[in-house]
């Protein structure tokens, strides 16, 4: 089954890069943070699905909790991790244990961390001492869902899985973990990664809608640190360790700057064969990065270098863009700024309209069944029309036929080419 998953990943990667058109991005308050642009040798490591209060497997650390082992190793290198934690999977029953080595290794209907019927040893609810240590030592905590239930369907791999299936249920789940961290630890989370990267919730909503409502950024990753897929080699554990270390070593040999601004994906817990190669490979990974002159920081710290994937501190307007991004939606959902392309009316509307209109009112209308608001820019554009900030003919036509807002970004023409995003963002700041 792990071979099936590996093949599926390669087919998906090929389809996305060659066969399928690139998904259309939109200006959004929620941006998918995969990497940032910087020439500095600094990167981030994220650890999913923890914390875990069971020993590593095999246990080479005198019975210490798996998460403690990772924290000990990070501390050796003065590195800071980003831990994408769950609340607890203890409520995810009744369920049946899945086949070891398959995507259903933890459960057929639900995920169970750290393992089936071992739920009480994992998650923020059950591991307060591990949570306290992460926070005390300066690591970042992000929201991976209270129960780690898929937001929507993923039939290719998880066809039998229960899903949350509605925006309201997704928000309830995220809010439960958010409130736990705020209430118990005084810790405000600012980022989230959806379980198994499933973005679509239903016909109207995606994870981006949920994260905009929560005030989160989408925590993604640009490099797979490996180890979570089981190996079938004669010595599977060593093969899994090698799969985590050797590709990273090769990348650094080919290009010492390869990891500048990158976010590395790891796992805080068992892989699909109930082994923990990360416990043995992490020190080797960190040593390679350290020898190459890298510092490993939190994603939050990484974003202080630059909040964008394509614009860094060498851009003459960088400080203008960075300051404006803290209060306005100016970047696309893929975290690019693309400052030298023309700005469309829809993008201008997202810049000009208050967040309440662009996000809250749009979601409220959609939840009420008003599908005119499916357009990403519809809430912001309608506000701008009402304020007289868009052309008169656009105002008259849109108010006469609200259906036009369904395809607002197509209907409203682009501004003239001289009105680049850079020029408008710069002038907007000056005003």
Helices and strands as residue ranges (DSSP letters): H 2-14, I 15-19, E 32-33, E 42-48, H 66-76, E 82-85, G 119-121, H 128-136, E 140-143, H 155-158, H 167-185, E 191-192, G 195-197, H 207-214, E 217-219, E 223-224, H 236-254, E 263-267, H 277-291, E 295-297, H 299-305, H 318-325, H 345-352, H 355-355, I 356-361, H 362-367, G 371-374, H 378-386, H 392-400, G 402-407, H 408-411, H 421-430
